[in-house]
Amino acid sequence: MILFCIIFMASLAAFNFKVTRILYYPPTFFAALWAALLFALFISGDFFYPISDLTLVLYSLGVFMFSMGGLLVFSLYPNRPRTNMSGNPRDISFTNRFLDLGLLVLLLAFPFYWRYLQQIGAASGFEDFWIGLRTQTGSGEQGNMGFGIYAYLTAFSTFISLAAYYVNDGTLYQRFRAYALIAVSLTYHVLTVSRLGAMITIFGIVGVTLVRYGRIRIRSLIVGIIIFVLIFSVPALLLNKGGSRETDISENVVSLTENFKVYVLGGLVAMDEVVIHPESIESNWRSLRFFITIANRLGSNFDLGSSNLDFTLTPLPTNVYTIYFPYFQDYGWAGTAFIMFILGAFTTRVYILAINGDPQAAVLFGLIFGSLILSCASDLFMISISYWIQAYVFTFLLFKLPLYWRDHESIPSDTFQKIRPLS
């Protein structure tokens, strides 16, 4: 059955590619990604428990509905890539000042951010600072300290680093500003001892690169892989999760490799437990968590419970359950199919706007690209509605607000200045 599903998804990827001739077209990429994930699971042998045919049907249904949603939108809107566009100098000046100010804010806020992280670690009661910090911020239990306003600042660092990378015209200053913002963003995220934010930043840069240039240079790919390995390894070593600061390099390489396999493929196996035994993991309407949180702040008293999921044996323990988990738990088969159809349509619409030169869509596509890559571990769409609202507001202020301030005598423009490839 798993081989049939792999062939089915690969065929969908080939069909989508035939329609668009672009590998990073969301339905093409998503189908190819999940075909590759299932193939990697297949060749892993007995490293993982086998998954049921019913779960494989769910994965195939999700990929199919995602493709159908994308195909509908692709047939309704024109697809004429035009990434090199001329723009209004006034708009460009506003964007550059905004990015300069954002870098300054992140640099000035960093000492306060680091001091707050130290306070969180000290409040945990753990002797190990990093374990204490992660316990206080990652457990999701009431009474524990969160990141507060700094959670918005770390998200802001991702948005602005992707925006700076997109508008980088290759000049020395803009190149420096883009790389500085990426470095600052990764620093903000890595210090949380969490991989997710940093991975979204890295994969987001890849997505932005693809809609700007249509390809990734080998040198950039190598640098990206090195950064990814560091992002994945450092938290594991600091938290003794798949690595240890007390063991030698060879042992850490083996344990980190196993930890990576569980992180990437373990969710596919863990989700099988949810499909076969839905009652095994308590559902707190995680897909609607954003709205329930708002309702509670307005006076309601809904029980949200912990935001963290229970661990499942694969046989190694994991608490990642793929993009399908909240949809299947909350809405069942029909709801999952409908949501995947909507996601296919939404991501394709953003993709078309991005390759047609819309800078706001390009940054949002970067976030979408990262979210699709991490779909093997978690849903980063419905359960992250607050994050997407923040991303939309930020990109609107950066790229669209100047259009409303423009003089009637300004030079007409669709987006902004001509983009020159990086040298």
C-alpha positions in Angstrom: 0.0 0.0 0.0 2.8 2.4 0.9 4.4 1.9 -2.6 1.1 2.6 -4.2 0.7 5.9 -2.3 4.2 6.9 -3.2 3.5 6.3 -6.9 0.2 8.2 -6.6 1.8 11.2 -4.9 4.7 11.2 -7.4 2.2 11.1 -10.2 0.3 14.1 -8.8 3.6 15.9 -8.5 4.4 15.1 -12.2 1.0 16.2 -13.3 1.3 19.5 -11.4 4.7 20.1 -12.8 3.5 19.4 -16.3 0.8 22.1 -15.8 3.2 24.8 -14.4 6.7 23.7 -15.3 7.8 25.0 -11.9 8.9 22.7 -9.1 8.1 25.1 -6.3 4.5 25.6 -7.4 2.9 24.6 -4.0 0.9 21.5 -5.2 3.9 20.2 -7.1 6.2 20.7 -4.1 3.8 19.4 -1.6 3.0 16.2 -3.5 6.8 15.6 -4.2 7.6 16.3 -0.6 5.2 13.8 0.8 6.1 11.2 -1.8 9.7 11.6 -0.7 8.7 11.4 3.0 6.8 8.1 2.5 9.7 6.7 0.4 12.1 7.6 3.2 9.8 5.9 5.7 9.6 2.8 3.4 13.4 2.4 3.2 13.8 3.0 6.9 12.8 -0.6 7.4 12.1 -1.6 11.0 13.4 1.7 12.5 9.7 2.7 12.7 6.5 0.9 13.4 4.5 0.1 10.2 1.6 2.5 9.6 -1.9 1.4 8.6 -3.5 1.6 5.2 -6.1 3.9 6.6 -3.5 6.5 7.5 -1.9 6.2 4.1 -5.3 6.9 2.6 -5.5 10.0 4.7 -2.1 11.3 3.5 -3.0 10.5 -0.1 -6.4 12.3 0.3 -4.7 15.3 1.7 -2.2 15.6 -1.1 -4.9 15.1 -3.7 -7.3 17.7 -2.3 -4.3 20.2 -1.9 -3.6 19.7 -5.6 -7.2 20.1 -6.6 -7.4 23.4 -4.7 -4.3 24.6 -6.4 -5.4 23.6 -9.8 -8.7 25.5 -9.4 -7.0 28.7 -8.5 -4.3 28.2 -11.2 -7.0 27.9 -13.8 -8.8 31.1 -12.7 -5.8 33.5 -12.4 -3.1 34.4 -15.0 0.4 33.1 -14.5 2.8 35.5 -16.1 6.0 35.7 -14.0 7.5 39.2 -13.9 9.9 39.4 -11.0 11.9 42.4 -12.4 9.7 45.4 -12.0 10.3 49.2 -11.9 8.9 51.2 -9.0 8.4 54.5 -7.3 11.6 55.9 -5.6 9.4 57.3 -2.8 8.1 53.8 -2.1 11.6 52.4 -2.2 12.8 55.0 0.2 10.0 54.2 2.7 10.8 50.5 2.5 14.5 51.0 3.1 13.9 53.3 6.1 11.4 50.8 7.5 14.0 48.0 7.2 16.8 50.2 8.7 14.5 51.0 11.6 13.6 47.4 12.1 17.3 46.3 12.3 17.9 49.1 14.8 15.0 48.0 17.0 16.1 44.4 17.0 19.7 45.4 18.0 18.6 47.8 20.8 16.0 45.3 22.1 18.5 42.4 22.2 20.1 43.2 25.7 16.6 43.4 27.2 15.6 40.2 25.5 18.6 38.3 26.8 18.0 39.7 30.3 14.4 38.4 30.2 15.6 35.0 29.0 17.9 34.9 32.0 15.1 35.7 34.3 13.0 32.9 32.9 15.8 30.4 33.3 16.4 31.5 36.9 12.7 31.3 37.7 12.5 27.6 36.6 14.6 26.4 39.5 16.7 24.2 37.3 20.5 24.4 37.7 20.9 24.1 33.9 19.9 27.4 32.4 18.9 26.0 29.0 16.8 23.2 30.3 15.1 25.6 32.7 14.4 28.1 30.0 12.9 25.4 27.8 10.8 24.0 30.6 9.3 27.4 31.5 8.5 28.4 27.9 7.9 25.1 26.1 5.6 23.1 28.4 2.5 25.2 27.7 1.4 24.7 31.3 -0.4 27.4 33.2 1.8 29.3 35.7 4.9 29.0 33.5 6.5 32.0 32.0 6.2 32.7 28.3 8.1 35.0 26.1 5.5 37.8 26.4 6.1 40.7 24.0 9.3 39.1 22.9 7.4 36.3 21.1 6.1 39.1 18.8 9.7 40.4 18.4 11.0 37.0 17.4 8.3 36.7 14.8 9.0 40.2 13.6 12.6 39.3 13.2 11.6 36.5 10.7 9.3 38.7 8.7 11.8 41.6 8.4 14.7 39.3 7.5 12.7 37.8 4.6 11.6 41.2 3.5 15.2 42.6 3.5 16.4 39.6 1.6 13.7 40.1 -1.1 14.5 43.8 -1.6 18.2 43.3 -1.6 19.4 44.7 -4.9 23.0 43.4 -4.6 24.5 46.7 -3.4 27.0 46.4 -0.6 24.7 48.1 2.0 21.5 46.2 1.2 23.4 42.9 1.1 24.9 43.7 4.5 21.5 44.7 5.9 19.8 41.5 4.6 22.5 39.2 6.0 22.6 41.2 9.3 18.9 40.8 9.8 19.0 37.1 9.0 21.8 36.6 11.6 19.9 38.6 14.2 16.7 36.7 13.5 18.4 33.3 13.8 20.1 34.5 17.1 16.7 35.5 18.5 15.3 32.2 17.7 18.2 29.9 18.6 18.3 31.5 22.1 14.8 30.2 22.7 16.2 26.6 22.5 13.5 25.9 19.9 14.1 24.9 16.3 10.8 25.9 14.8 11.3 29.7 14.4 14.8 29.4 13.1 13.8 26.7 10.6 10.9 28.9 9.3 13.5 31.7 8.8 15.9 29.5 6.9 13.3 27.7 4.7 11.5 31.1 4.2 14.7 32.5 2.7 14.7 29.5 0.3 11.1 30.3 -0.7 11.9 34.0 -1.3 15.0 33.0 -3.3 12.9 30.7 -5.5 10.3 33.4 -6.4 13.0 35.9 -7.0 15.5 33.9 -9.0 13.7 30.6 -9.8 16.7 28.7 -8.5 19.2 28.3 -5.6 22.9 28.6 -6.1 25.1 25.8 -4.9 27.1 28.0 -2.6 23.9 29.3 -0.9 22.6 25.8 -0.6 25.8 24.6 1.1 25.7 27.5 3.5 22.0 26.9 4.2 22.6 23.2 5.0 25.4 24.1 7.4 23.2 26.6 9.2 20.3 24.0 9.3 22.5 21.4 10.8 23.6 23.8 13.5 20.0 24.9 14.2 18.9 21.3 14.6 21.9 20.2 16.6 22.5 23.0 19.1 19.1 22.7 20.9 19.4 18.9 21.0 22.8 19.2 22.7 21.8 22.0 25.1 18.7 20.1 26.2 20.2 16.6 26.0 17.5 15.6 23.6 19.1 13.4 20.9 22.5 14.7 21.9 24.6 15.4 25.0 27.3 17.9 25.9 29.0 15.1 27.9 29.5 12.6 25.1 32.0 12.6 22.3 31.4 13.7 18.7 30.9 10.3 17.2 28.2 9.3 19.7 26.5 12.6 19.2 26.5 12.2 15.4 24.8 8.8 15.7 22.2 10.0 18.2 21.5 13.3 16.4 21.0 11.3 13.1 18.4 9.1 14.9 16.8 12.2 16.4 16.6 13.8 12.9 14.9 10.7 11.5 12.3 10.8 14.3 11.7 14.5 13.8 11.2 14.2 10.1 9.5 10.9 9.8 8.2 10.1 13.3 5.2 12.3 12.9 3.9 10.2 10.0 4.1 7.2 12.3 2.6 8.9 15.3 -0.3 10.1 13.3 -1.3 6.5 12.7 -2.1 6.2 16.4 -4.5 9.2 16.0 -6.2 7.7 13.0 -6.7 4.2 14.4 -7.4 5.3 18.0 -8.7 9.0 17.9 -9.4 8.8 21.6 -5.8 8.1 22.5 -4.9 11.8 22.4 -7.1 14.4 23.9 -8.4 17.0 21.5 -8.8 20.6 22.7 -9.9 22.1 19.4 -6.3 23.1 18.6 -7.3 24.3 15.1 -9.5 27.0 16.8 -7.1 27.8 19.6 -6.6 31.4 18.4 -10.3 32.1 18.6 -10.8 30.3 21.9 -7.9 32.3 23.4 -9.6 35.6 22.3 -12.9 34.4 23.7 -11.3 33.6 27.0 -9.7 37.1 27.2 -13.2 38.5 26.5 -14.6 36.7 29.5 -15.3 33.1 28.5 -13.8 30.2 30.3 -13.0 27.5 27.8 -10.4 24.9 28.8 -7.5 25.1 26.4 -5.2 22.7 28.2 -1.6 22.4 27.3 -0.5 23.5 23.8 2.0 20.6 23.8 1.0 17.2 22.5 1.4 13.9 24.3 4.2 11.6 23.3 3.7 8.5 21.2 6.1 5.6 20.6 7.2 5.1 17.0 9.0 3.1 18.7 11.2 6.1 19.8 9.0 8.7 21.5 7.8 11.8 19.6 5.1 14.5 20.0 4.9 15.6 16.4 1.9 14.5 14.4 2.0 16.1 10.9 -0.1 18.9 9.4 -3.1 16.6 9.5 -3.5 16.1 13.2 -5.6 19.2 14.2 -7.8 18.9 11.2 -8.5 15.2 11.6 -9.0 15.5 15.4 -11.4 18.4 15.1 -13.2 17.8 11.8 -12.7 14.2 10.7 -12.2 13.0 7.2 -14.5 15.4 5.4 -13.1 18.4 7.3 -9.5 17.4 6.6 -10.2 17.1 2.9 -12.0 20.5 2.8 -9.2 22.3 4.7 -6.5 20.8 2.5 -8.4 21.9 -0.6 -8.6 25.5 0.9 -4.9 25.4 1.7 -4.0 24.3 -1.8 -6.1 27.2 -3.2 -4.7 29.8 -0.7 -1.0 28.8 -1.2 -1.4 28.8 -5.0 -2.9 32.2 -5.0 -0.1 33.7 -2.9 2.4 31.9 -5.2 0.9 33.4 -8.3 1.0 36.9 -6.8 4.6 36.4 -5.7 5.9 35.3 -9.1 4.0 38.2 -10.7 6.2 40.6 -8.6 4.1 41.3 -5.5 6.7 41.8 -2.7 4.1 41.2 0.0 3.1 37.9 -1.5 6.8 37.0 -2.0 7.5 37.3 1.8 4.3 35.4 2.6 5.2 32.7 0.1 8.5 32.3 1.9 6.6 31.6 5.1 4.3 29.2 3.3 7.2 27.4 1.8 8.7 26.8 5.2 5.4 25.8 6.6 4.9 23.2 3.9 8.4 21.7 4.5 7.5 21.4 8.2 4.2 19.8 7.4 5.8 16.4 8.3 5.9 17.6 11.9 3.1 20.1 12.5 0.3 22.2 11.1 1.6 25.8 10.9 -1.5 27.2 9.2 -4.7 27.1 11.2 -3.0 26.7 14.6 -0.8 29.7 13.7 -3.5 32.1 12.7 -2.1 34.8 15.0 1.3 34.4 13.3 -0.2 34.8 9.9 -2.1 37.9 10.9 1.1 39.4 12.2 2.9 38.5 8.9 0.1 40.1 6.8 0.0 43.3 8.8 3.8 43.6 8.7 4.1 43.1 5.0 1.1 45.4 4.4 2.7 48.2 6.3 6.1 47.6 4.6 5.0 47.2 1.0 1.4 48.3 0.6 0.9 51.3 2.9 3.2 53.6 0.8 0.8 53.0 -2.2 -1.9 54.7 -0.2 0.3 57.6 0.7 1.5 58.2 -2.8 1.1 61.6 -4.5 -1.1 61.7 -7.6 1.9 63.0 -9.5 4.1 60.0 -8.4 5.5 57.7 -11.0 3.0 54.8 -11.5 4.2 51.5 -10.3 2.9 48.0 -9.4 5.5 47.2 -6.8 9.0 48.4 -6.6 12.5 48.8 -8.0 14.2 46.6 -10.5 15.8 43.7 -8.7 19.3 42.8 -9.8 20.6 39.2 -9.1 23.1 38.9 -6.3 26.6 38.6 -7.5 
